[in-house]
Amino acid sequence: MSIPMRWSRGVLLFALADLAMVALAWWAAFWLRFNFEMPQEYLSLAFRTMPWGVLCMAMGLGLAQVQRQAWRYVGLADLRRLAWGVLLGTLAATASIMALRYEGFARSVLPLFGVLTLVLLAGSRAAWRTLAERRAQRQRPPGRKPLLIVGTLEEADQALRTLKGVPGWHPVGIVSPRGEDAGRSLQDVAVVGASESLGSVAEALGVRSVLVASSPGSALRREVLLRWSGTGLNVLSMPVADHWLSAPAPDLRQVQLEDLLGRTPVVLDARDLADWLSGQTVLVSGAGGSIGAELCRQVARLGVARLVCVDASEAAIYELAQELHAAHPHLQAHYYTANVREPERMAAIAARHRPAVVFHAAAYKHVPLMEELNEIEALHTNVLGTLNLARAAGACGAARFVLVSTDKAVNPTNVMGASKRLAERVVQAVAAQHPGTQYVAVRFGNVLGSSGSVVPLFSSQIARGGPVTVTHPDIVRYFMTIPEAAQLVVQAGWMGRSGQIYVLDMGEPVRIVELARLLIRLSGKTEAEVPIAFTGLRPGEKLFEEWLANGETTEPTAHPRLRVVREAGPPLADLQALERWVRGLGAAPEPQALREGLRERVPEYAPRF
């Protein structure tokens, strides 16, 4: 769509300047053609033909819309447009002069005219931008803080351009991961060293702040984050897009735990999701938990007509209600202190509100707690709770049911993981009984900052002065952010077909000891002040988690970071028999018998007796 341009006084002056330089280029082309000794007869010819040359060039520049350019911000794209306009003008001038058959006209003048026009117009723009930037540099307030930029030349170039909109900083050097870049210069900022010598370079230049320009998830970003955070250097990164949009003068931000992820954080397209959920009734179980509460926030922002929040914790559901009411005062929301283990209660809530979509996030998820003394609780909540809500969703005619699962359900070695794997099979079995409802499950790893995760635990241990307890020096986990987890669940609910299980491409795993060290440094402490203690693997805990069980494969989906699991095992045959078995275990079953029963129903379960 072409937007009409207002010819202000400034625009008109710049356009007249362009025409003046075009006329100058026409005369210069003639003088160059005759080595600055133009015969008298050609002087007259230059006078007579100049209007055609200027008019044709003006037409070419107009077709390329060169007059729209802001000289102060001209860039490579503007210069390409300028070159295209000059080419059009040169061709038009050539055609006109040839058509008018001026006797004795030197044809070599025409290409010289085009070249000189391009040189004059591009040079004037470059000079104007240079003068404007130097003037702005002189007018910047004193006291700007020196800043080192860490990244490749391409990344540093983008960072330097972006920094022009961030006040208070003065880039004094670039530290590149490529040693051969040392000594080069970029936008008048020199490459002063390699990334491995960041500390000594910063000390030599008297710089205490470092901007990591490399992309999220890159090896360089993780290296800088883990090696230099908390060592006296202020490690910064660019603000996220939302910050740029909401803040009139956004500043650089401190590094965050998300920067430790071994990949770029996943951001899903909200447009289709909003079209899907807008005007619908959505039910979220476990709404007071970390994932459930974020699901409620995401769903509320997507414009649902009614939100039904269910959680067994009165305190959690109360806090959620206060938060949602403050953020969305016109949202029609209903808050239930109800337990998914009660089938009649779940059926009554579902029948009353008839949700179109059900997100089932209620679960027990803490591995060691569920491994000893509480095994039966994991079965009642994770298995029977899922069965109760899945049946209620199908009975009320819900269009979608989404189970929030976990990577610990893959080849489980603990009761919690086995119960979640059994919950996945329950959902698939219920899907066969209710073909009108699409049942899907979503697996993901550990969530940074969620309740019960290592981050709150480590933070509290650091606040007490340590030690920070890590079970094993080699233990690794896949991590994602809370917003990522919620978006993944919503996306899978929208695109999934009944019976499918989705997994997220989680990138590289994170060593838990690295996470502990980073949190210690970000708190301003050292490992000498807050030591790390290795306590040994806890009951049911594995050194690493997996994404696929034995015999499972995955297939790509429409989203590049989501994959769907193809299972090799047989479906769960008898839900009534499963329900009778769990209830028949009693309130305090014998642990060995419970695990044997789980292994019969989850073939890949390998408990460590």
C-alpha positions in Angstrom: 0.0 0.0 0.0 1.4 3.4 -1.0 1.0 6.1 1.6 0.8 9.7 0.4 3.7 11.8 1.4 3.3 15.3 2.8 5.7 17.7 1.1 6.9 19.7 4.1 9.4 22.4 3.8 12.3 20.1 4.8 11.3 17.4 2.3 11.0 20.1 -0.5 14.4 21.5 0.3 16.1 18.0 0.2 14.3 17.3 -3.1 15.6 20.6 -4.6 19.1 19.7 -3.3 18.8 16.4 -5.2 17.8 18.2 -8.4 20.7 20.7 -8.0 23.2 17.8 -7.7 21.6 16.1 -10.7 22.2 19.3 -12.8 25.8 19.5 -11.4 26.3 15.9 -12.4 25.1 16.6 -16.0 27.6 19.5 -16.3 30.4 17.5 -14.7 29.8 14.6 -17.1 30.4 16.9 -20.1 33.5 18.4 -18.5 35.0 15.0 -17.8 34.2 13.8 -21.3 36.4 16.6 -22.7 39.0 16.5 -20.0 37.9 19.8 -18.6 38.4 21.6 -21.9 34.9 21.7 -23.4 34.6 23.2 -26.9 32.2 26.1 -27.4 29.8 24.2 -29.5 29.4 21.4 -26.8 28.8 24.1 -24.1 25.7 25.1 -26.0 24.7 21.5 -26.5 25.1 20.9 -22.7 22.8 23.9 -22.0 20.1 22.6 -24.5 20.1 19.0 -23.3 20.4 19.6 -19.6 16.6 20.0 -18.9 16.0 16.5 -20.5 18.7 14.9 -18.4 17.5 16.5 -15.2 13.8 15.7 -16.0 14.5 12.1 -16.8 16.6 11.6 -13.7 13.9 13.2 -11.6 11.4 10.8 -13.0 13.7 7.8 -12.3 14.3 8.9 -8.7 10.6 9.6 -8.3 9.7 6.1 -9.5 12.1 4.6 -7.0 10.6 6.9 -4.3 14.0 8.4 -3.4 12.3 11.5 -2.2 10.9 9.6 0.8 14.3 8.9 2.2 15.3 10.5 5.5 18.9 11.5 5.0 19.7 11.4 8.7 19.0 7.6 8.9 20.1 6.5 5.4 21.3 2.9 5.2 22.3 0.2 2.7 18.6 -0.4 1.8 18.2 3.3 1.0 21.4 3.3 -1.1 20.1 0.3 -3.1 16.9 2.2 -3.8 18.9 5.2 -4.8 21.0 3.2 -7.2 17.8 1.7 -8.8 16.4 5.2 -9.2 19.6 6.5 -10.8 19.6 3.5 -13.2 16.1 4.2 -14.3 16.9 7.9 -14.7 20.0 7.2 -16.8 18.1 4.8 -19.1 15.3 7.3 -19.5 17.8 10.1 -20.3 19.6 7.9 -22.8 16.3 7.0 -24.6 15.2 10.7 -24.7 18.5 12.0 -26.0 18.7 9.3 -28.6 15.1 9.9 -29.7 15.6 13.6 -30.1 18.7 13.0 -32.3 20.9 15.8 -31.0 23.7 16.2 -33.6 27.2 15.6 -32.3 26.0 14.5 -28.8 28.8 12.4 -27.1 27.1 9.2 -25.9 29.8 8.6 -23.3 28.3 11.6 -21.4 25.3 9.5 -20.4 27.0 6.7 -18.4 29.2 9.4 -16.8 26.1 11.3 -15.9 24.6 8.2 -14.1 27.8 7.5 -12.2 28.3 11.1 -11.1 24.7 11.4 -10.0 24.9 8.3 -7.9 28.2 9.5 -6.3 26.8 13.0 -5.5 23.5 11.8 -4.1 25.0 9.0 -2.1 27.9 11.1 -0.9 25.6 13.9 0.3 23.4 11.5 2.2 26.4 9.8 3.9 27.9 13.2 4.8 24.7 14.5 6.2 24.3 11.3 8.4 27.9 11.6 9.6 27.5 15.2 10.6 24.2 14.5 12.3 25.6 11.6 14.3 28.7 13.6 15.4 26.4 16.5 16.4 24.3 14.0 18.5 27.5 12.6 20.0 28.5 16.0 21.2 25.0 16.7 22.6 24.9 13.5 24.6 24.9 14.1 28.4 28.1 13.6 30.2 28.7 10.7 32.6 27.9 7.9 30.1 29.2 4.6 31.3 31.9 2.7 29.2 30.7 -0.6 27.8 32.4 -3.6 26.2 30.4 -5.6 23.6 31.0 -9.4 23.4 30.1 -11.1 20.2 31.0 -11.7 16.5 31.3 -8.7 14.2 27.8 -9.3 12.9 26.3 -9.4 16.4 28.3 -6.4 17.5 27.2 -4.4 14.5 23.6 -5.0 15.3 24.2 -4.2 19.0 25.9 -0.9 18.1 23.0 0.1 16.0 20.5 -0.8 18.7 22.6 1.0 21.4 21.9 4.3 19.7 18.4 4.1 21.2 19.7 3.2 24.7 20.9 6.2 26.8 23.7 6.3 29.2 26.2 3.9 27.6 29.4 4.5 25.6 30.8 1.5 23.7 34.6 1.5 24.0 35.5 -1.9 22.5 34.4 -5.2 21.0 35.5 -8.6 22.3 35.1 -11.2 19.6 35.2 -15.0 19.9 37.3 -15.0 16.7 40.9 -14.1 17.5 41.6 -13.0 13.9 39.1 -10.1 14.3 41.5 -8.3 16.8 42.6 -4.9 15.5 39.6 -4.4 13.2 37.1 -1.6 13.6 33.4 -1.5 13.4 31.4 1.8 13.5 34.5 3.5 14.9 34.7 0.9 17.7 37.8 -1.3 17.8 38.0 -5.0 18.4 40.2 -5.0 21.4 40.6 -8.7 22.2 39.3 -12.2 22.2 36.4 -13.5 24.4 38.7 -15.7 26.6 40.6 -12.6 27.6 37.5 -10.6 28.6 38.6 -10.1 32.2 42.0 -8.7 31.4 40.6 -6.5 28.6 38.0 -5.0 30.8 40.5 -4.3 33.6 42.9 -2.6 31.1 40.2 -0.4 29.8 38.7 0.3 33.2 35.3 -1.1 32.1 33.0 -2.8 34.6 30.0 -3.4 32.3 29.8 -6.0 29.5 27.0 -6.4 26.9 26.6 -9.9 25.6 25.5 -9.4 22.0 25.4 -13.1 21.0 22.0 -14.7 20.4 20.1 -16.5 23.2 21.1 -20.1 23.6 24.6 -19.6 22.0 27.6 -21.2 23.5 29.3 -17.8 23.8 26.4 -16.3 25.8 26.5 -19.3 28.2 30.3 -19.1 28.5 30.2 -15.4 29.4 27.3 -15.9 31.7 28.8 -18.7 33.7 32.4 -17.5 33.7 32.1 -13.8 34.4 28.8 -13.2 36.2 29.5 -12.2 39.8 33.2 -11.7 39.2 33.0 -7.9 39.4 31.8 -7.5 35.8 28.3 -6.3 35.3 27.1 -8.7 32.6 24.2 -7.2 30.5 22.0 -8.2 27.6 19.6 -6.4 25.3 16.1 -5.8 26.6 13.3 -8.0 25.2 10.9 -6.7 22.6 8.1 -6.1 25.0 10.4 -3.8 27.0 11.3 -1.8 23.9 7.6 -1.4 23.1 6.5 -0.4 26.6 9.4 1.8 27.8 10.1 5.2 26.3 13.8 4.9 26.9 14.6 1.2 27.5 17.9 0.4 29.2 20.1 -2.7 29.0 19.0 -5.5 31.3 20.8 -7.7 33.7 21.4 -11.3 32.6 18.7 -13.7 33.6 18.4 -17.4 34.2 16.7 -17.7 30.8 20.1 -16.8 29.2 21.4 -20.1 30.5 19.0 -22.1 28.2 20.9 -24.1 25.6 18.6 -22.6 22.8 16.6 -19.6 21.8 13.5 -19.3 24.0 10.4 -20.5 22.1 7.8 -17.9 21.3 4.6 -19.2 19.8 2.3 -17.3 17.5 -0.6 -15.9 19.5 -2.8 -14.9 16.6 -4.2 -18.3 15.8 -4.4 -19.2 19.5 -6.5 -16.0 20.1 -8.8 -16.9 17.2 -9.2 -20.4 18.7 -9.9 -19.4 22.4 -11.6 -16.0 21.9 -15.1 -16.2 23.3 -14.6 -19.7 24.7 -15.0 -21.2 28.2 -11.7 -22.7 29.4 -11.1 -24.8 32.6 -7.7 -25.0 34.2 -6.9 -27.6 36.9 -4.0 -27.0 39.2 -4.6 -23.3 38.5 -2.8 -22.1 41.6 0.5 -23.8 40.7 3.3 -22.3 38.6 2.2 -23.8 35.3 -1.5 -23.6 36.0 -1.3 -19.9 37.0 0.7 -19.0 33.9 -1.8 -20.9 31.8 -4.6 -18.8 33.3 -2.6 -15.6 32.6 -2.0 -16.6 29.0 -5.6 -17.7 28.4 -7.0 -14.5 29.9 -4.8 -12.4 27.6 -6.1 -14.4 24.6 -9.6 -13.1 25.2 -11.6 -16.1 26.6 -15.2 -15.5 27.6 -15.1 -17.4 30.8 -12.2 -18.9 32.8 -12.8 -21.7 35.3 -9.9 -22.1 37.8 -9.7 -25.3 39.9 -7.1 -26.0 42.7 -7.1 -27.9 45.9 -5.1 -25.1 47.7 -7.3 -22.3 49.1 -4.3 -19.9 49.5 -3.2 -20.5 45.9 -6.6 -20.0 44.4 -7.1 -16.9 46.4 -3.8 -15.3 45.3 -4.7 -16.2 41.7 -8.1 -14.6 41.9 -6.6 -11.3 43.3 -4.0 -11.2 40.5 -6.4 -12.0 37.6 -9.0 -9.5 38.9 -6.3 -6.8 39.0 -5.0 -7.5 35.5 -8.4 -8.4 33.9 -11.2 -6.7 35.8 -13.8 -7.5 33.2 -12.9 -11.2 32.9 -15.7 -13.6 33.9 -13.8 -16.0 36.1 -14.8 -18.7 38.6 -12.6 -20.1 41.3 -13.0 -23.5 42.8 -11.2 -25.0 45.8 -11.7 -28.5 44.5 -9.6 -31.7 44.2 -9.3 -33.6 41.0 -9.4 -36.8 43.0 -13.1 -36.3 43.5 -15.0 -37.5 40.4 -18.4 -36.2 41.4 -17.0 -32.7 42.0 -15.1 -32.6 38.7 -18.2 -33.8 36.8 -20.4 -31.2 38.5 -18.0 -28.3 37.7 -17.7 -29.5 34.1 -21.4 -29.9 33.7 -22.1 -26.4 35.1 -19.7 -24.5 32.9 -19.3 -26.9 29.9 -15.8 -25.7 29.0 -14.7 -26.0 25.4 -11.1 -26.5 26.5 -9.7 -28.2 29.6 -6.0 -27.8 30.6 -5.1 -30.4 33.2 -2.1 -29.1 35.2 -3.0 -30.5 38.6 -0.4 -33.1 39.7 2.1 -34.2 42.3 5.5 -33.7 40.7 8.2 -33.9 43.4 10.2 -37.1 42.8 11.7 -37.8 46.2 8.5 -37.0 48.1 6.4 -39.3 45.9 9.1 -42.0 46.1 8.8 -42.7 49.8 5.7 -42.7 52.1 3.5 -40.9 49.5 3.4 -43.3 46.5 -0.3 -43.9 46.8 -0.9 -40.1 46.7 0.9 -39.9 43.4 -1.4 -42.6 42.0 -4.6 -41.1 43.3 -3.8 -37.6 42.1 -1.8 -38.2 38.9 -3.7 -41.2 37.7 -7.2 -41.2 39.1 -7.3 -37.3 39.1 -6.5 -37.4 35.4 -9.1 -40.1 34.8 -11.8 -38.1 36.6 -11.2 -34.9 34.8 -10.8 -36.5 31.4 -14.1 -38.3 31.8 -15.8 -35.1 32.9 -14.4 -33.3 29.9 -15.7 -35.9 27.5 -19.1 -36.1 29.3 -19.7 -32.3 29.0 -18.8 -32.2 25.4 -15.4 -30.4 25.7 -13.7 -29.9 22.3 -10.2 -30.3 23.7 -8.5 -31.8 26.8 -4.7 -31.2 27.3 -2.7 -33.1 29.9 0.4 -31.4 31.2 3.0 -34.3 31.4 6.7 -34.4 32.1 10.0 -35.8 30.7 10.1 -37.9 33.8 7.4 -40.1 32.3 9.9 -41.4 29.8 11.5 -44.7 30.8 10.6 -43.8 34.5 12.7 -45.0 37.4 10.5 -43.4 40.0 6.9 -43.5 41.1 6.1 -40.0 40.1 7.3 -40.5 36.6 5.5 -43.8 36.3 2.3 -42.3 37.5 2.6 -39.5 34.9 3.3 -42.1 32.1 0.2 -44.0 33.3 -1.7 -40.7 33.2 -0.7 -40.3 29.5 -2.1 -43.8 28.8 -5.3 -43.0 30.7 -5.9 -39.9 28.5 -5.4 -42.0 25.3 -7.8 -44.6 26.6 -10.5 -42.1 27.5 -10.0 -40.5 24.0 -11.2 -43.8 22.5 -14.4 -43.6 24.6 -15.2 -39.9 23.7 -14.4 -39.4 20.0 -16.0 -35.9 20.1 -13.2 -34.6 22.3 -9.6 -34.2 21.2 -7.3 -35.5 24.0 -3.6 -34.6 23.8 -0.6 -34.6 26.2 2.4 -32.4 26.4 5.8 -33.4 27.8 8.4 -30.8 28.9 11.3 -30.6 31.3 12.1 -28.6 34.4 10.6 -25.1 34.6 12.9 -22.3 35.8 11.5 -20.7 38.9 8.5 -23.0 39.3 7.4 -24.1 42.8 9.4 -27.1 43.9 12.2 -26.6 41.3 15.9 -26.1 42.1 15.9 -22.4 41.6 13.8 -21.4 44.6 15.6 -24.1 46.7 19.1 -22.7 45.7 18.0 -19.1 46.3 16.8 -19.9 49.8 20.0 -21.8 50.6 22.1 -18.9 49.3 20.1 -16.5 51.5 21.0 -18.7 54.5 24.7 -18.6 53.6 24.8 -22.1 52.1 25.7 -24.7 51.4 23.9 -25.1 48.1 23.1 -28.8 47.8 23.5 -30.5 44.4 22.9 -34.2 44.2 25.7 -35.1 41.7 28.4 -33.1 39.8 27.3 -34.6 36.5 23.5 -34.3 36.8 21.9 -32.4 33.9 18.4 -31.3 33.2 16.5 -29.7 30.4 15.0 -26.3 31.3 12.3 -24.0 30.0 10.7 -20.8 31.2 7.3 -20.7 32.8 5.8 -18.7 29.9 7.3 -21.1 27.4 5.7 -24.1 29.2 2.3 -22.4 29.2 2.5 -21.4 25.6 3.6 -24.9 24.6 0.5 -26.4 26.4 -1.8 -24.0 24.6 -0.2 -24.5 21.2 -0.4 -28.3 21.5 -4.0 -28.0 22.6 -4.8 -26.0 19.5 -2.9 -28.2 16.9 -3.1 -31.6 18.4 -5.1 -34.6 17.3 -6.7 -37.0 19.8 -4.3 -39.4 21.4 -1.2 -37.6 20.5 1.7 -36.7 22.8 3.8 -33.6 22.1 7.4 -32.8 23.0 9.4 -29.6 22.8 12.8 -29.3 21.2 14.6 -28.4 24.4 18.0 -27.7 23.0 21.1 -28.5 25.2 20.7 -29.7 28.8 22.0 -27.6 31.6 24.3 -28.9 34.3 22.7 -28.3 37.7 26.0 -27.4 39.3 26.5 -24.6 36.6 23.0 -23.3 37.6 24.0 -23.3 41.2 27.3 -21.4 40.5 25.4 -18.9 38.4 22.9 -18.2 41.1 25.6 -17.8 43.7 27.4 -15.2 41.5 24.2 -13.4 40.6 23.6 -13.0 44.3 26.9 -11.2 44.7 28.6 -14.0 46.6 31.5 -16.3 45.8 31.7 -20.1 46.2 34.1 -19.5 49.1 31.3 -17.6 50.9 28.5 -20.0 49.8 29.9 -23.5 49.1 28.4 -26.2 47.0 27.8 -29.6 48.6 27.2 -32.8 46.7 24.7 -34.9 48.5 24.2 -37.9 46.2 21.3 -38.9 44.0 18.0 -39.0 45.8 15.5 -41.9 45.7 14.2 -42.4 42.1 16.4 -39.7 40.6 18.3 -40.0 37.3 21.5 -38.3 36.1 19.7 -37.2 32.9 16.2 -37.2 31.6 15.0 -38.5 28.2 12.4 -37.4 25.7 11.4 -40.7 24.2 10.8 -44.1 25.7 12.2 -47.3 24.2 10.6 -47.8 20.9 9.2 -44.3 20.5 9.9 -42.0 17.6 8.8 -38.5 16.7 7.5 -36.7 13.7 7.7 -33.0 12.8 4.7 -30.7 13.2 3.7 -27.4 11.7 5.7 -25.7 14.4 9.5 -26.1 14.0 10.1 -26.6 17.8 7.3 -29.0 18.5 7.3 -32.7 17.6 4.7 -35.4 18.0 5.5 -38.8 19.6 4.8 -42.1 17.8 4.4 -44.8 20.3 5.2 -48.5 19.9 3.4 -49.9 22.9 -0.2 -51.2 23.1 -3.0 -49.0 24.4 -4.3 -49.3 27.9 -7.0 -52.0 27.8 -9.3 -51.6 30.8 -9.8 -48.3 32.7 -12.2 -49.9 35.2 -9.6 -52.5 36.1 -6.9 -49.7 36.6 -9.3 -47.8 38.8 -10.1 -50.9 40.9 -6.4 -51.6 41.3 -5.5 -48.2 42.6 -8.4 -48.0 45.0 -7.7 -51.5 46.1 -4.2 -50.7 47.2 -5.7 -49.0 50.3 -4.4 -46.0 52.3 -1.0 -47.4 53.1 0.0 -50.1 50.5 3.1 -52.2 50.7 5.7 -50.3 48.5 7.0 -53.4 46.8 3.5 -54.5 45.7 2.7 -51.0 44.5 5.8 -50.9 42.3 5.2 -54.3 41.0 1.7 -53.3 40.0 3.0 -50.1 38.3 5.6 -52.1 36.4 2.8 -54.4 35.0 0.9 -51.3 33.7 3.9 -49.2 32.6 6.2 -51.7 30.9 9.1 -49.2 30.6 9.1 -48.5 34.3 12.3 -49.7 35.9 12.2 -49.0 39.6 15.4 -49.1 41.7 14.4 -51.4 44.6 
